[in-house]
Amino acid sequence: MYKEHPVFEKPDNENIKIWRYLDFTKFVSLLDKQALFFARADKLSDPFEGSYSKANIKLRPIIYKELGSYFDPVQKQFQVFSKEIKKFTLINSWHMNEYESAAMWKLYLKTDEGVAIQSTFKRLTESFHNYEGNVYIGKVKYIDYQTEWLPEGNTFYPFLHKRKSFEHERELRAIIQILPVKDGNINLKLEVLDTGAYIPVDLDILIEKIFVSPMAPKWFNELVNSIINKYNLNKEVTQSSLAEGPVY
């Protein structure tokens, strides 16, 4: 279930609207599995996922100077660990915005046949009540990876920071870490996950509204309504208003 964590910053407004843009097959998968897909961090498109900034590399010798001659081997071990932990850090992303985003429709859908799930931060936190593990949720912070220090001391920090060039995403992340344990010890050389994991959610709580792609044909709108009825999901389906023409 959802658990608060000091590293994760919540939105000021817990009822802020959040959006997840999905093509039709992923939407049906969500309904069929009653679960959100959390992708392995190392499988995401941004190669900087889980990394630190150049400022960290520059400042570490100063900040950790008390390590003396141990600094180099400790840093090498830390860098190896930071790369390996990406395989066991699972992420599910949402876009925070009071309104739907034309840019997000274009960014996440390859065709006009897609939907946007509209929820809220509060609904998302409450929807994991059937999951026995811990789910942490917080805002992504956008920093300059050339000059700004990225906090250290917790394995979640690098997954809650991204480069400023991604600021338009206004991302809220749900994150879990499933560490591989063998004989009572963590062994990061094990491969326990493929591309990620499906985490069960209560869709009645999670979903507030469903928006159909602005350019989707009428038959697709009808199909979405038919599908949610088959899964006994009583939610409002609305065609995106971005498809409406101007008035004068």
Backbone torsions as a table, in degrees:
resi	resn	phi	psi	omega
1	MET	NA	170.2	179.6
2	TYR	-66.3	137.8	177.9
3	LYS	-138.2	134.1	177.9
4	GLU	-70.3	152.6	-177.7
5	HIS	-148.2	136.7	-176.5
6	PRO	-61.7	-22.5	-179.6
7	VAL	-79.9	-22.6	-175.7
8	PHE	-94.4	122.1	179.8
9	GLU	-93.5	121.5	179.2
10	LYS	-80.4	154.1	172.3
11	PRO	-62.8	151.0	178.6
12	ASP	-61.0	-35.6	179.4
13	ASN	-108.4	112.4	-177.8
14	GLU	-69.1	-13.8	178.1
15	ASN	-99.8	14.6	177.2
16	ILE	-60.3	141.2	-179.7
17	LYS	-74.8	139.0	176.0
18	ILE	-128.4	152.2	-172.3
19	TRP	-133.0	143.3	171.2
20	ARG	-130.3	118.8	-175.9
21	TYR	-94.8	125.5	-172.6
22	LEU	-133.3	142.6	168.5
23	ASP	-75.4	168.9	-169.9
24	PHE	-62.3	-40.5	-178.1
25	THR	-63.6	-39.3	178.7
26	LYS	-69.9	-32.7	177.3
27	PHE	-65.7	-45.0	178.4
28	VAL	-63.8	-38.2	177.9
29	SER	-61.5	-41.1	177.3
30	LEU	-58.6	-46.1	-179.5
31	LEU	-67.1	-42.2	-175.6
32	ASP	-69.4	-42.7	-177.1
33	LYS	-87.8	-15.0	-175.2
34	GLN	53.0	44.4	-174.2
35	ALA	-154.5	148.6	173.5
36	LEU	-93.6	140.2	178.1
37	PHE	-87.3	124.8	175.3
38	PHE	-104.4	116.6	-176.2
39	ALA	-86.8	144.8	172.4
40	ARG	-60.3	136.6	-177.0
41	ALA	-59.6	-33.4	-178.4
42	ASP	-77.6	-5.6	178.1
43	LYS	-100.0	-4.8	178.9
44	LEU	-74.8	161.7	-171.6
45	SER	-73.7	-24.0	-178.0
46	ASP	-83.9	114.1	-178.8
47	PRO	-66.5	-13.4	-179.3
48	PHE	-85.0	-1.5	179.1
49	GLU	-55.6	129.8	176.3
50	GLY	78.1	3.2	-178.7
51	SER	-94.2	171.7	177.8
52	TYR	-111.8	174.0	-176.2
53	SER	-89.6	165.0	175.9
54	LYS	-65.6	-26.5	176.5
55	ALA	-64.6	-35.4	177.3
56	ASN	-61.7	-45.6	180.0
57	ILE	-61.4	-39.6	-177.8
58	LYS	-71.2	-38.8	-172.2
59	LEU	-91.6	-17.3	-177.5
60	ARG	-56.5	-44.0	179.5
61	PRO	-58.5	-28.4	179.7
62	ILE	-81.5	-46.8	-175.8
63	ILE	-68.3	-35.9	-178.0
64	TYR	-108.5	34.0	-175.9
65	LYS	-62.9	-22.9	-179.0
66	GLU	-67.9	-12.9	177.6
67	LEU	-73.7	-21.9	178.2
68	GLY	57.2	-127.6	-176.9
69	SER	-69.2	-12.2	178.9
70	TYR	-82.6	-8.9	-173.5
71	PHE	-58.9	-50.2	-175.8
72	ASP	-60.2	-50.4	179.3
73	PRO	-65.6	-34.1	178.5
74	VAL	-66.7	-41.6	-180.0
75	GLN	-65.7	-41.1	179.2
76	LYS	-62.5	-42.3	178.3
77	GLN	-64.1	-40.6	179.1
78	PHE	-64.2	-41.5	-179.3
79	GLN	-65.8	-39.6	177.2
80	VAL	-64.3	-44.9	179.7
81	PHE	-61.6	-42.1	-177.8
82	SER	-63.5	-35.3	177.3
83	LYS	-72.4	-40.4	-176.7
84	GLU	-70.8	-34.4	-175.9
85	ILE	-66.0	-19.7	178.2
86	LYS	-59.8	-31.4	-178.2
87	LYS	-70.3	-18.2	-174.7
88	PHE	-117.7	10.8	175.8
89	THR	-107.2	120.5	-174.0
90	LEU	-112.8	135.3	-170.3
91	ILE	-128.9	137.0	171.9
92	ASN	-126.6	124.9	-169.6
93	SER	-111.1	145.7	177.8
94	TRP	-133.8	155.6	178.5
95	HIS	-104.7	123.3	179.5
96	MET	-89.6	121.5	-179.9
97	ASN	-170.7	138.7	177.4
98	GLU	-72.1	-16.2	-179.3
99	TYR	-129.4	156.6	175.2
100	GLU	-66.1	156.6	-173.6
101	SER	-116.8	123.8	176.3
102	ALA	-62.4	-36.6	180.0
103	ALA	-65.2	-39.1	-179.6
104	MET	-69.2	-36.1	175.2
105	TRP	-57.7	-46.9	-176.9
106	LYS	-69.9	-34.2	-175.0
107	LEU	-73.1	-37.6	-171.0
108	TYR	-105.0	-11.2	179.8
109	LEU	-113.7	132.1	179.1
110	LYS	-90.1	-18.0	177.6
111	THR	-133.1	177.9	177.9
112	ASP	-80.8	-5.8	-176.9
113	GLU	-95.8	81.5	-179.7
114	GLY	-151.4	171.9	-179.0
115	VAL	-135.4	163.4	171.9
116	ALA	-121.5	125.1	175.2
117	ILE	-87.4	122.1	177.9
118	GLN	-105.5	125.4	-179.9
119	SER	-134.0	-161.4	172.5
120	THR	-137.9	164.0	177.2
121	PHE	-57.6	-44.7	-178.7
122	LYS	-62.5	-45.3	179.2
123	ARG	-60.2	-42.0	-179.8
124	LEU	-61.0	-45.5	-179.3
125	THR	-62.8	-35.4	-176.6
126	GLU	-81.5	-16.6	-173.1
127	SER	-77.2	-11.8	-176.6
128	PHE	-94.0	20.1	-172.1
129	HIS	-66.1	-17.1	178.8
130	ASN	-93.7	0.6	-179.0
131	TYR	-97.4	129.8	-174.6
132	GLU	-80.3	-22.2	179.5
133	GLY	-82.1	-179.2	179.3
134	ASN	-95.6	130.7	174.6
135	VAL	-116.1	126.1	179.7
136	TYR	-110.2	140.3	-175.3
137	ILE	-134.4	132.2	179.3
138	GLY	-164.5	169.7	-179.2
139	LYS	-77.8	145.2	172.3
140	VAL	-82.2	137.5	175.8
141	LYS	-103.5	140.3	-176.1
142	TYR	-110.0	122.7	-175.3
143	ILE	-130.8	166.9	174.5
144	ASP	-84.7	110.9	-176.2
145	TYR	-74.6	-3.3	175.4
146	GLN	-88.3	-37.2	-168.7
147	THR	-122.9	-18.0	-173.8
148	GLU	-99.4	140.4	177.7
149	TRP	-74.8	130.9	175.6
150	LEU	-99.8	124.6	-175.2
151	PRO	-52.8	145.7	177.5
152	GLU	-122.9	169.4	178.1
153	GLY	107.7	-3.1	175.8
154	ASN	-149.3	137.1	-174.7
155	THR	-68.0	-14.4	-179.8
156	PHE	-82.2	-24.5	-174.0
157	TYR	-50.3	-51.2	-176.0
158	PRO	-67.1	-14.4	179.0
159	PHE	-94.8	-0.5	176.5
160	LEU	-112.6	13.7	177.0
161	HIS	-131.6	141.9	175.5
162	LYS	-140.3	167.6	179.3
163	ARG	-69.5	152.2	-176.6
164	LYS	-60.7	-22.2	179.8
165	SER	-67.6	-9.7	178.4
166	PHE	-103.9	10.4	-174.7
167	GLU	-58.2	-29.6	-178.7
168	HIS	-63.1	-17.8	-177.0
169	GLU	-74.2	-23.0	-179.4
170	ARG	41.5	58.8	-166.8
171	GLU	-86.9	137.1	169.0
172	LEU	-112.2	130.6	-176.2
173	ARG	-118.2	134.6	166.3
174	ALA	-100.6	128.3	-173.6
175	ILE	-132.9	138.7	169.8
176	ILE	-131.5	154.3	173.4
177	GLN	-124.3	124.3	178.6
178	ILE	-114.2	96.2	-175.4
179	LEU	-85.1	136.5	-178.5
180	PRO	-78.0	125.2	-179.0
181	VAL	-117.1	129.7	176.4
182	LYS	-134.7	127.5	-178.9
183	ASP	55.0	36.6	176.9
184	GLY	81.7	1.3	-178.4
185	ASN	-122.2	147.9	175.6
186	ILE	-74.6	126.8	-179.9
187	ASN	-126.9	99.9	-175.8
188	LEU	-75.2	-1.4	176.9
189	LYS	-85.2	-11.1	179.4
190	LEU	-77.3	148.1	175.6
191	GLU	-110.5	95.9	-175.8
192	VAL	-100.1	-11.7	-178.4
193	LEU	-127.5	155.9	177.5
194	ASP	-91.5	-92.2	178.7
195	THR	-106.0	-8.2	-178.6
196	GLY	161.3	-156.7	-178.5
197	ALA	-151.3	149.1	174.8
198	TYR	-91.7	125.2	-178.5
199	ILE	-110.1	122.9	-175.5
200	PRO	-62.9	139.4	177.1
201	VAL	-136.5	156.7	173.7
202	ASP	-89.9	104.8	-174.2
203	LEU	-67.2	-29.8	177.8
204	ASP	-62.8	-36.0	177.4
205	ILE	-79.4	-45.1	-173.4
206	LEU	-62.7	-50.5	-171.1
207	ILE	-86.3	125.1	173.7
208	GLU	-95.9	-49.3	177.3
209	LYS	-144.3	161.1	175.5
210	ILE	-122.2	126.5	178.6
211	PHE	-110.4	132.4	177.4
212	VAL	-89.6	143.7	-179.4
213	SER	-47.1	139.2	-175.6
214	PRO	-59.3	-29.3	-177.0
215	MET	-101.4	7.3	-178.9
216	ALA	-69.3	141.6	177.7
217	PRO	-70.6	165.3	-177.8
218	LYS	-58.4	-40.0	-177.3
219	TRP	-61.7	-30.0	-179.6
220	PHE	-71.5	-38.9	175.7
221	ASN	-58.3	-43.9	179.5
222	GLU	-65.4	-36.3	179.1
223	LEU	-65.3	-43.2	179.1
224	VAL	-60.6	-44.1	177.5
225	ASN	-61.4	-40.8	179.5
226	SER	-64.2	-42.7	-178.5
227	ILE	-64.0	-46.3	-177.4
228	ILE	-68.0	-29.4	176.0
229	ASN	-66.7	-38.4	179.0
230	LYS	-65.2	-29.4	178.4
231	TYR	-95.3	12.8	176.8
232	ASN	54.4	40.0	177.8
233	LEU	-105.1	109.7	-176.4
234	ASN	-92.1	83.4	-177.9
235	LYS	-132.1	149.4	179.2
236	GLU	-71.8	131.2	175.6
237	VAL	-111.9	124.6	-175.4
238	THR	-127.6	135.7	172.7
239	GLN	-72.0	135.1	-179.8
240	SER	-55.4	134.0	-179.8
241	SER	-72.3	-9.7	178.9
242	LEU	-66.2	-13.8	-179.9
243	ALA	-83.1	-13.7	-178.1
244	GLU	-68.9	144.6	178.5
245	GLY	-82.4	166.2	179.5
246	PRO	-73.6	158.4	173.0
247	VAL	-119.4	155.6	-176.2
248	TYR	-132.3	NA	NA
